[in-house]
Each structure stands twice: as C-alpha cells, then as structure tokens.
Amino acid sequence: MKNYFTILINGDPFNCYYSMSLFDILKYLDIDINNVIVEYNNDIINKIQFNSLFFKPNDSIEIISIVGGG
C-alpha cells in the first residue's frame, strides 16, 4: 500500500503523504503562510484551517502569493 497520493497544486501534480496537512505542504514548499491565499477545490481556505485540512487523491489547491509594494 502506498503512503502517498497525488494532488494538484496550481495545476501541477504533487505527491503528498496521507499524513500531510495543508500547513505541512506549505511548509515543505517553503511558502510563507502569512502572505498567501489558498483556494481548495474552488473554496478560499481560512488560515486557521491550514493545520486541520487534509487532502484526498486528486484534490486541487491554488496558492496565490500576496505581494505588497508602493
């Protein structure tokens, strides 16, 4: 039995372990959670849910970076 499955991140396949939460994936990808918006299967996810959101095979997330400037 495999311990991982594939999800889509910004349209690209990504193999993740069943035990990985959204927070774990963002940390693994070295993404600052304070500067992103995450869409999970077409719904915007609140940052307080990042630790409790776990994926199923073929789920899709879009990670949108917030860039400030002046």
PDB file of N, CA, C and O in Angstrom:
ATOM      1  N   MET A   1       0.835  -1.188   0.000  1.00  0.00           N
ATOM      2  CA  MET A   1       0.000   0.000   0.000  1.00  0.00           C
ATOM      3  C   MET A   1       0.877   1.246   0.000  1.00  0.00           C
ATOM      4  O   MET A   1       1.858   1.334   0.738  1.00  0.00           O
ATOM      5  N   LYS A   2       0.503   2.213  -0.846  1.00  0.00           N
ATOM      6  CA  LYS A   2       1.254   3.461  -0.910  1.00  0.00           C
ATOM      7  C   LYS A   2       0.870   4.365   0.255  1.00  0.00           C
ATOM      8  O   LYS A   2      -0.277   4.380   0.702  1.00  0.00           O
ATOM      9  N   ASN A   3       1.852   5.115   0.732  1.00  0.00           N
ATOM     10  CA  ASN A   3       1.608   6.083   1.802  1.00  0.00           C
ATOM     11  C   ASN A   3       1.361   7.482   1.255  1.00  0.00           C
ATOM     12  O   ASN A   3       1.222   8.439   2.017  1.00  0.00           O
ATOM     13  N   TYR A   4       1.307   7.597  -0.059  1.00  0.00           N
ATOM     14  CA  TYR A   4       1.142   8.910  -0.665  1.00  0.00           C
ATOM     15  C   TYR A   4       0.144   8.837  -1.818  1.00  0.00           C
ATOM     16  O   TYR A   4      -0.232   7.757  -2.273  1.00  0.00           O
ATOM     17  N   PHE A   5      -0.269  10.006  -2.269  1.00  0.00           N
ATOM     18  CA  PHE A   5      -1.165  10.124  -3.406  1.00  0.00           C
ATOM     19  C   PHE A   5      -0.884  11.456  -4.083  1.00  0.00           C
ATOM     20  O   PHE A   5      -0.059  12.234  -3.604  1.00  0.00           O
ATOM     21  N   THR A   6      -1.551  11.721  -5.175  1.00  0.00           N
ATOM     22  CA  THR A   6      -1.276  12.929  -5.956  1.00  0.00           C
ATOM     23  C   THR A   6      -2.430  13.916  -5.833  1.00  0.00           C
ATOM     24  O   THR A   6      -3.602  13.560  -5.954  1.00  0.00           O
ATOM     25  N   ILE A   7      -2.052  15.180  -5.586  1.00  0.00           N
ATOM     26  CA  ILE A   7      -2.993  16.295  -5.657  1.00  0.00           C
ATOM     27  C   ILE A   7      -2.451  17.254  -6.713  1.00  0.00           C
ATOM     28  O   ILE A   7      -1.341  17.073  -7.213  1.00  0.00           O
ATOM     29  N   LEU A   8      -3.229  18.261  -7.044  1.00  0.00           N
ATOM     30  CA  LEU A   8      -2.764  19.292  -7.961  1.00  0.00           C
ATOM     31  C   LEU A   8      -2.522  20.571  -7.180  1.00  0.00           C
ATOM     32  O   LEU A   8      -3.371  21.015  -6.407  1.00  0.00           O
ATOM     33  N   ILE A   9      -1.346  21.158  -7.392  1.00  0.00           N
ATOM     34  CA  ILE A   9      -1.018  22.457  -6.799  1.00  0.00           C
ATOM     35  C   ILE A   9      -0.753  23.409  -7.952  1.00  0.00           C
ATOM     36  O   ILE A   9       0.203  23.231  -8.707  1.00  0.00           O
ATOM     37  N   ASN A  10      -1.594  24.412  -8.085  1.00  0.00           N
ATOM     38  CA  ASN A  10      -1.529  25.365  -9.194  1.00  0.00           C
ATOM     39  C   ASN A  10      -1.460  24.633 -10.537  1.00  0.00           C
ATOM     40  O   ASN A  10      -0.747  25.046 -11.452  1.00  0.00           O
ATOM     41  N   GLY A  11      -2.218  23.537 -10.632  1.00  0.00           N
ATOM     42  CA  GLY A  11      -2.317  22.781 -11.877  1.00  0.00           C
ATOM     43  C   GLY A  11      -1.245  21.734 -12.084  1.00  0.00           C
ATOM     44  O   GLY A  11      -1.321  20.964 -13.042  1.00  0.00           O
ATOM     45  N   ASP A  12      -0.245  21.680 -11.212  1.00  0.00           N
ATOM     46  CA  ASP A  12       0.850  20.718 -11.352  1.00  0.00           C
ATOM     47  C   ASP A  12       0.675  19.567 -10.364  1.00  0.00           C
ATOM     48  O   ASP A  12       0.282  19.793  -9.220  1.00  0.00           O
ATOM     49  N   PRO A  13       0.963  18.325 -10.793  1.00  0.00           N
ATOM     50  CA  PRO A  13       0.848  17.195  -9.870  1.00  0.00           C
ATOM     51  C   PRO A  13       1.874  17.282  -8.745  1.00  0.00           C
ATOM     52  O   PRO A  13       3.017  17.684  -8.958  1.00  0.00           O
ATOM     53  N   PHE A  14       1.446  16.900  -7.545  1.00  0.00           N
ATOM     54  CA  PHE A  14       2.306  16.906  -6.373  1.00  0.00           C
ATOM     55  C   PHE A  14       1.969  15.671  -5.555  1.00  0.00           C
ATOM     56  O   PHE A  14       0.815  15.456  -5.186  1.00  0.00           O
ATOM     57  N   ASN A  15       2.984  14.861  -5.272  1.00  0.00           N
ATOM     58  CA  ASN A  15       2.786  13.680  -4.437  1.00  0.00           C
ATOM     59  C   ASN A  15       2.928  14.069  -2.978  1.00  0.00           C
ATOM     60  O   ASN A  15       3.947  14.630  -2.574  1.00  0.00           O
ATOM     61  N   CYS A  16       1.911  13.773  -2.190  1.00  0.00           N
ATOM     62  CA  CYS A  16       1.977  14.089  -0.764  1.00  0.00           C
ATOM     63  C   CYS A  16       1.578  12.862   0.046  1.00  0.00           C
ATOM     64  O   CYS A  16       0.853  11.989  -0.431  1.00  0.00           O
ATOM     65  N   TYR A  17       2.061  12.815   1.262  1.00  0.00           N
ATOM     66  CA  TYR A  17       1.717  11.726   2.177  1.00  0.00           C
ATOM     67  C   TYR A  17       0.321  11.961   2.742  1.00  0.00           C
ATOM     68  O   TYR A  17      -0.116  13.102   2.887  1.00  0.00           O
ATOM     69  N   TYR A  18      -0.368  10.879   3.056  1.00  0.00           N
ATOM     70  CA  TYR A  18      -1.703  10.972   3.651  1.00  0.00           C
ATOM     71  C   TYR A  18      -1.691  11.797   4.931  1.00  0.00           C
ATOM     72  O   TYR A  18      -2.689  12.433   5.267  1.00  0.00           O
ATOM     73  N   SER A  19      -0.573  11.791   5.646  1.00  0.00           N
ATOM     74  CA  SER A  19      -0.486  12.487   6.934  1.00  0.00           C
ATOM     75  C   SER A  19      -0.204  13.980   6.805  1.00  0.00           C
ATOM     76  O   SER A  19      -0.158  14.676   7.819  1.00  0.00           O
ATOM     77  N   MET A  20      -0.014  14.494   5.586  1.00  0.00           N
ATOM     78  CA  MET A  20       0.338  15.907   5.407  1.00  0.00           C
ATOM     79  C   MET A  20      -0.907  16.790   5.389  1.00  0.00           C
ATOM     80  O   MET A  20      -1.844  16.559   4.625  1.00  0.00           O
ATOM     81  N   SER A  21      -0.891  17.803   6.247  1.00  0.00           N
ATOM     82  CA  SER A  21      -1.954  18.812   6.232  1.00  0.00           C
ATOM     83  C   SER A  21      -1.577  19.901   5.227  1.00  0.00           C
ATOM     84  O   SER A  21      -0.470  19.902   4.687  1.00  0.00           O
ATOM     85  N   LEU A  22      -2.487  20.808   4.986  1.00  0.00           N
ATOM     86  CA  LEU A  22      -2.182  21.945   4.122  1.00  0.00           C
ATOM     87  C   LEU A  22      -0.994  22.720   4.681  1.00  0.00           C
ATOM     88  O   LEU A  22      -0.108  23.123   3.929  1.00  0.00           O
ATOM     89  N   PHE A  23      -0.970  22.930   5.995  1.00  0.00           N
ATOM     90  CA  PHE A  23       0.156  23.625   6.627  1.00  0.00           C
ATOM     91  C   PHE A  23       1.472  22.903   6.329  1.00  0.00           C
ATOM     92  O   PHE A  23       2.465  23.547   5.990  1.00  0.00           O
ATOM     93  N   ASP A  24       1.488  21.573   6.453  1.00  0.00           N
ATOM     94  CA  ASP A  24       2.700  20.790   6.186  1.00  0.00           C
ATOM     95  C   ASP A  24       3.184  20.970   4.754  1.00  0.00           C
ATOM     96  O   ASP A  24       4.384  21.097   4.509  1.00  0.00           O
ATOM     97  N   ILE A  25       2.258  20.981   3.818  1.00  0.00           N
ATOM     98  CA  ILE A  25       2.631  21.136   2.405  1.00  0.00           C
ATOM     99  C   ILE A  25       3.199  22.522   2.152  1.00  0.00           C
ATOM    100  O   ILE A  25       4.207  22.659   1.459  1.00  0.00           O
ATOM    101  N   LEU A  26       2.570  23.547   2.700  1.00  0.00           N
ATOM    102  CA  LEU A  26       3.077  24.911   2.517  1.00  0.00           C
ATOM    103  C   LEU A  26       4.463  25.052   3.136  1.00  0.00           C
ATOM    104  O   LEU A  26       5.342  25.694   2.560  1.00  0.00           O
ATOM    105  N   LYS A  27       4.655  24.459   4.296  1.00  0.00           N
ATOM    106  CA  LYS A  27       5.969  24.492   4.949  1.00  0.00           C
ATOM    107  C   LYS A  27       7.002  23.751   4.090  1.00  0.00           C
ATOM    108  O   LYS A  27       8.111  24.246   3.890  1.00  0.00           O
ATOM    109  N   TYR A  28       6.643  22.577   3.587  1.00  0.00           N
ATOM    110  CA  TYR A  28       7.542  21.797   2.737  1.00  0.00           C
ATOM    111  C   TYR A  28       7.944  22.592   1.486  1.00  0.00           C
ATOM    112  O   TYR A  28       9.089  22.517   1.042  1.00  0.00           O
ATOM    113  N   LEU A  29       7.008  23.343   0.930  1.00  0.00           N
ATOM    114  CA  LEU A  29       7.281  24.145  -0.266  1.00  0.00           C
ATOM    115  C   LEU A  29       7.933  25.487   0.068  1.00  0.00           C
ATOM    116  O   LEU A  29       8.179  26.295  -0.828  1.00  0.00           O
ATOM    117  N   ASP A  30       8.214  25.732   1.356  1.00  0.00           N
ATOM    118  CA  ASP A  30       8.850  26.967   1.828  1.00  0.00           C
ATOM    119  C   ASP A  30       8.027  28.203   1.459  1.00  0.00           C
ATOM    120  O   ASP A  30       8.556  29.207   0.982  1.00  0.00           O
ATOM    121  N   ILE A  31       6.724  28.098   1.692  1.00  0.00           N
ATOM    122  CA  ILE A  31       5.803  29.197   1.398  1.00  0.00           C
ATOM    123  C   ILE A  31       5.403  29.862   2.712  1.00  0.00           C
ATOM    124  O   ILE A  31       4.995  29.191   3.660  1.00  0.00           O
ATOM    125  N   ASP A  32       5.524  31.179   2.758  1.00  0.00           N
ATOM    126  CA  ASP A  32       5.156  31.959   3.943  1.00  0.00           C
ATOM    127  C   ASP A  32       3.631  32.014   4.039  1.00  0.00           C
ATOM    128  O   ASP A  32       2.978  32.647   3.209  1.00  0.00           O
ATOM    129  N   ILE A  33       3.068  31.357   5.044  1.00  0.00           N
ATOM    130  CA  ILE A  33       1.612  31.288   5.144  1.00  0.00           C
ATOM    131  C   ILE A  33       0.967  32.641   5.425  1.00  0.00           C
ATOM    132  O   ILE A  33      -0.241  32.800   5.248  1.00  0.00           O
ATOM    133  N   ASN A  34       1.752  33.604   5.856  1.00  0.00           N
ATOM    134  CA  ASN A  34       1.206  34.938   6.127  1.00  0.00           C
ATOM    135  C   ASN A  34       0.996  35.751   4.865  1.00  0.00           C
ATOM    136  O   ASN A  34       0.329  36.785   4.897  1.00  0.00           O
ATOM    137  N   ASN A  35       1.558  35.294   3.747  1.00  0.00           N
ATOM    138  CA  ASN A  35       1.480  36.067   2.506  1.00  0.00           C
ATOM    139  C   ASN A  35       0.834  35.298   1.367  1.00  0.00           C
ATOM    140  O   ASN A  35       1.151  35.529   0.200  1.00  0.00           O
ATOM    141  N   VAL A  36      -0.080  34.375   1.702  1.00  0.00           N
ATOM    142  CA  VAL A  36      -0.746  33.612   0.649  1.00  0.00           C
ATOM    143  C   VAL A  36      -2.245  33.509   0.920  1.00  0.00           C
ATOM    144  O   VAL A  36      -2.717  33.626   2.051  1.00  0.00           O
ATOM    145  N   ILE A  37      -2.951  33.289  -0.157  1.00  0.00           N
ATOM    146  CA  ILE A  37      -4.346  32.893  -0.114  1.00  0.00           C
ATOM    147  C   ILE A  37      -4.386  31.516  -0.760  1.00  0.00           C
ATOM    148  O   ILE A  37      -3.767  31.298  -1.802  1.00  0.00           O
ATOM    149  N   VAL A  38      -5.111  30.587  -0.145  1.00  0.00           N
ATOM    150  CA  VAL A  38      -5.189  29.237  -0.686  1.00  0.00           C
ATOM    151  C   VAL A  38      -6.633  28.922  -1.038  1.00  0.00           C
ATOM    152  O   VAL A  38      -7.547  29.096  -0.232  1.00  0.00           O
ATOM    153  N   GLU A  39      -6.811  28.451  -2.269  1.00  0.00           N
ATOM    154  CA  GLU A  39      -8.113  28.001  -2.737  1.00  0.00           C
ATOM    155  C   GLU A  39      -8.073  26.479  -2.815  1.00  0.00           C
ATOM    156  O   GLU A  39      -7.212  25.915  -3.491  1.00  0.00           O
ATOM    157  N   TYR A  40      -8.986  25.819  -2.136  1.00  0.00           N
ATOM    158  CA  TYR A  40      -9.049  24.360  -2.089  1.00  0.00           C
ATOM    159  C   TYR A  40     -10.346  23.913  -2.749  1.00  0.00           C
ATOM    160  O   TYR A  40     -11.435  24.193  -2.249  1.00  0.00           O
ATOM    161  N   ASN A  41     -10.222  23.215  -3.876  1.00  0.00           N
ATOM    162  CA  ASN A  41     -11.406  22.766  -4.628  1.00  0.00           C
ATOM    163  C   ASN A  41     -12.410  23.907  -4.802  1.00  0.00           C
ATOM    164  O   ASN A  41     -13.608  23.742  -4.570  1.00  0.00           O
ATOM    165  N   ASN A  42     -11.896  25.063  -5.213  1.00  0.00           N
ATOM    166  CA  ASN A  42     -12.679  26.264  -5.538  1.00  0.00           C
ATOM    167  C   ASN A  42     -13.214  27.029  -4.333  1.00  0.00           C
ATOM    168  O   ASN A  42     -14.034  27.930  -4.511  1.00  0.00           O
ATOM    169  N   ASP A  43     -12.784  26.705  -3.117  1.00  0.00           N
ATOM    170  CA  ASP A  43     -13.183  27.460  -1.926  1.00  0.00           C
ATOM    171  C   ASP A  43     -11.958  28.077  -1.272  1.00  0.00           C
ATOM    172  O   ASP A  43     -10.929  27.417  -1.132  1.00  0.00           O
ATOM    173  N   ILE A  44     -12.062  29.344  -0.869  1.00  0.00           N
ATOM    174  CA  ILE A  44     -10.971  30.008  -0.155  1.00  0.00           C
ATOM    175  C   ILE A  44     -10.908  29.427   1.256  1.00  0.00           C
ATOM    176  O   ILE A  44     -11.931  29.290   1.928  1.00  0.00           O
ATOM    177  N   ILE A  45      -9.697  29.086   1.695  1.00  0.00           N
ATOM    178  CA  ILE A  45      -9.485  28.464   2.999  1.00  0.00           C
ATOM    179  C   ILE A  45      -8.954  29.495   3.986  1.00  0.00           C
ATOM    180  O   ILE A  45      -7.995  30.209   3.692  1.00  0.00           O
ATOM    181  N   ASN A  46      -9.577  29.569   5.153  1.00  0.00           N
ATOM    182  CA  ASN A  46      -9.124  30.445   6.215  1.00  0.00           C
ATOM    183  C   ASN A  46      -7.842  29.878   6.819  1.00  0.00           C
ATOM    184  O   ASN A  46      -7.712  28.664   6.980  1.00  0.00           O
ATOM    185  N   LYS A  47      -6.906  30.746   7.151  1.00  0.00           N
ATOM    186  CA  LYS A  47      -5.610  30.302   7.692  1.00  0.00           C
ATOM    187  C   LYS A  47      -5.744  29.433   8.947  1.00  0.00           C
ATOM    188  O   LYS A  47      -4.885  28.588   9.200  1.00  0.00           O
ATOM    189  N   ILE A  48      -6.794  29.623   9.727  1.00  0.00           N
ATOM    190  CA  ILE A  48      -6.955  28.810  10.936  1.00  0.00           C
ATOM    191  C   ILE A  48      -7.256  27.347  10.607  1.00  0.00           C
ATOM    192  O   ILE A  48      -7.169  26.484  11.480  1.00  0.00           O
ATOM    193  N   GLN A  49      -7.610  27.066   9.354  1.00  0.00           N
ATOM    194  CA  GLN A  49      -7.902  25.698   8.921  1.00  0.00           C
ATOM    195  C   GLN A  49      -6.679  24.985   8.340  1.00  0.00           C
ATOM    196  O   GLN A  49      -6.755  23.792   8.048  1.00  0.00           O
ATOM    197  N   PHE A  50      -5.567  25.679   8.167  1.00  0.00           N
ATOM    198  CA  PHE A  50      -4.404  25.103   7.488  1.00  0.00           C
ATOM    199  C   PHE A  50      -3.902  23.826   8.177  1.00  0.00           C
ATOM    200  O   PHE A  50      -3.484  22.890   7.494  1.00  0.00           O
ATOM    201  N   ASN A  51      -3.935  23.770   9.502  1.00  0.00           N
ATOM    202  CA  ASN A  51      -3.449  22.585  10.224  1.00  0.00           C
ATOM    203  C   ASN A  51      -4.438  21.431  10.211  1.00  0.00           C
ATOM    204  O   ASN A  51      -4.045  20.282  10.411  1.00  0.00           O
ATOM    205  N   SER A  52      -5.703  21.716   9.981  1.00  0.00           N
ATOM    206  CA  SER A  52      -6.720  20.665  10.064  1.00  0.00           C
ATOM    207  C   SER A  52      -7.234  20.195   8.712  1.00  0.00           C
ATOM    208  O   SER A  52      -8.083  19.306   8.648  1.00  0.00           O
ATOM    209  N   LEU A  53      -6.724  20.788   7.617  1.00  0.00           N
ATOM    210  CA  LEU A  53      -7.168  20.393   6.284  1.00  0.00           C
ATOM    211  C   LEU A  53      -6.249  19.318   5.726  1.00  0.00           C
ATOM    212  O   LEU A  53      -5.058  19.552   5.516  1.00  0.00           O
ATOM    213  N   PHE A  54      -6.806  18.147   5.489  1.00  0.00           N
ATOM    214  CA  PHE A  54      -6.075  17.035   4.883  1.00  0.00           C
ATOM    215  C   PHE A  54      -6.729  16.716   3.548  1.00  0.00           C
ATOM    216  O   PHE A  54      -7.921  16.962   3.356  1.00  0.00           O
ATOM    217  N   PHE A  55      -5.958  16.178   2.641  1.00  0.00           N
ATOM    218  CA  PHE A  55      -6.402  16.015   1.270  1.00  0.00           C
ATOM    219  C   PHE A  55      -6.832  14.597   0.940  1.00  0.00           C
ATOM    220  O   PHE A  55      -6.519  13.638   1.646  1.00  0.00           O
ATOM    221  N   LYS A  56      -7.564  14.506  -0.164  1.00  0.00           N
ATOM    222  CA  LYS A  56      -7.928  13.230  -0.769  1.00  0.00           C
ATOM    223  C   LYS A  56      -7.259  13.192  -2.145  1.00  0.00           C
ATOM    224  O   LYS A  56      -6.934  14.242  -2.700  1.00  0.00           O
ATOM    225  N   PRO A  57      -7.051  12.003  -2.697  1.00  0.00           N
ATOM    226  CA  PRO A  57      -6.460  11.931  -4.039  1.00  0.00           C
ATOM    227  C   PRO A  57      -7.237  12.795  -5.032  1.00  0.00           C
ATOM    228  O   PRO A  57      -8.467  12.843  -5.023  1.00  0.00           O
ATOM    229  N   ASN A  58      -6.473  13.471  -5.883  1.00  0.00           N
ATOM    230  CA  ASN A  58      -6.989  14.320  -6.963  1.00  0.00           C
ATOM    231  C   ASN A  58      -7.605  15.630  -6.497  1.00  0.00           C
ATOM    232  O   ASN A  58      -8.219  16.330  -7.302  1.00  0.00           O
ATOM    233  N   ASP A  59      -7.459  15.987  -5.210  1.00  0.00           N
ATOM    234  CA  ASP A  59      -7.876  17.315  -4.779  1.00  0.00           C
ATOM    235  C   ASP A  59      -7.009  18.355  -5.484  1.00  0.00           C
ATOM    236  O   ASP A  59      -5.945  18.043  -6.018  1.00  0.00           O
ATOM    237  N   SER A  60      -7.483  19.581  -5.474  1.00  0.00           N
ATOM    238  CA  SER A  60      -6.761  20.655  -6.154  1.00  0.00           C
ATOM    239  C   SER A  60      -6.669  21.873  -5.251  1.00  0.00           C
ATOM    240  O   SER A  60      -7.658  22.280  -4.641  1.00  0.00           O
ATOM    241  N   ILE A  61      -5.460  22.459  -5.167  1.00  0.00           N
ATOM    242  CA  ILE A  61      -5.307  23.731  -4.464  1.00  0.00           C
ATOM    243  C   ILE A  61      -4.612  24.730  -5.385  1.00  0.00           C
ATOM    244  O   ILE A  61      -3.776  24.371  -6.214  1.00  0.00           O
ATOM    245  N   GLU A  62      -4.975  25.955  -5.216  1.00  0.00           N
ATOM    246  CA  GLU A  62      -4.303  27.076  -5.881  1.00  0.00           C
ATOM    247  C   GLU A  62      -3.709  27.935  -4.790  1.00  0.00           C
ATOM    248  O   GLU A  62      -4.400  28.325  -3.849  1.00  0.00           O
ATOM    249  N   ILE A  63      -2.429  28.231  -4.913  1.00  0.00           N
ATOM    250  CA  ILE A  63      -1.731  29.065  -3.942  1.00  0.00           C
ATOM    251  C   ILE A  63      -1.438  30.403  -4.605  1.00  0.00           C
ATOM    252  O   ILE A  63      -0.732  30.476  -5.611  1.00  0.00           O
ATOM    253  N   ILE A  64      -1.992  31.455  -4.023  1.00  0.00           N
ATOM    254  CA  ILE A  64      -1.842  32.802  -4.579  1.00  0.00           C
ATOM    255  C   ILE A  64      -1.020  33.618  -3.611  1.00  0.00           C
ATOM    256  O   ILE A  64      -1.406  33.812  -2.459  1.00  0.00           O
ATOM    257  N   SER A  65       0.129  34.102  -4.088  1.00  0.00           N
ATOM    258  CA  SER A  65       1.017  34.911  -3.243  1.00  0.00           C
ATOM    259  C   SER A  65       0.551  36.352  -3.240  1.00  0.00           C
ATOM    260  O   SER A  65       0.184  36.910  -4.275  1.00  0.00           O
ATOM    261  N   ILE A  66       0.573  36.946  -2.050  1.00  0.00           N
ATOM    262  CA  ILE A  66       0.237  38.356  -1.900  1.00  0.00           C
ATOM    263  C   ILE A  66       1.525  39.151  -1.930  1.00  0.00           C
ATOM    264  O   ILE A  66       2.431  38.909  -1.133  1.00  0.00           O
ATOM    265  N   VAL A  67       1.607  40.093  -2.841  1.00  0.00           N
ATOM    266  CA  VAL A  67       2.815  40.900  -2.994  1.00  0.00           C
ATOM    267  C   VAL A  67       2.458  42.347  -2.714  1.00  0.00           C
ATOM    268  O   VAL A  67       1.541  42.903  -3.318  1.00  0.00           O
ATOM    269  N   GLY A  68       3.196  42.951  -1.787  1.00  0.00           N
ATOM    270  CA  GLY A  68       2.967  44.349  -1.455  1.00  0.00           C
ATOM    271  C   GLY A  68       3.982  45.235  -2.154  1.00  0.00           C
ATOM    272  O   GLY A  68       5.042  44.779  -2.584  1.00  0.00           O
ATOM    273  N   GLY A  69       3.648  46.465  -2.256  1.00  0.00           N
ATOM    274  CA  GLY A  69       4.571  47.394  -2.888  1.00  0.00           C
ATOM    275  C   GLY A  69       3.990  48.781  -2.861  1.00  0.00           C
ATOM    276  O   GLY A  69       2.852  49.002  -2.448  1.00  0.00           O
ATOM    277  N   GLY A  70       4.786  49.688  -3.303  1.00  0.00           N
ATOM    278  CA  GLY A  70       4.283  51.067  -3.275  1.00  0.00           C
ATOM    279  C   GLY A  70       4.858  51.892  -4.359  1.00  0.00           C
ATOM    280  O   GLY A  70       4.535  53.075  -4.472  1.00  0.00           O
TER     281      GLY A  70
END
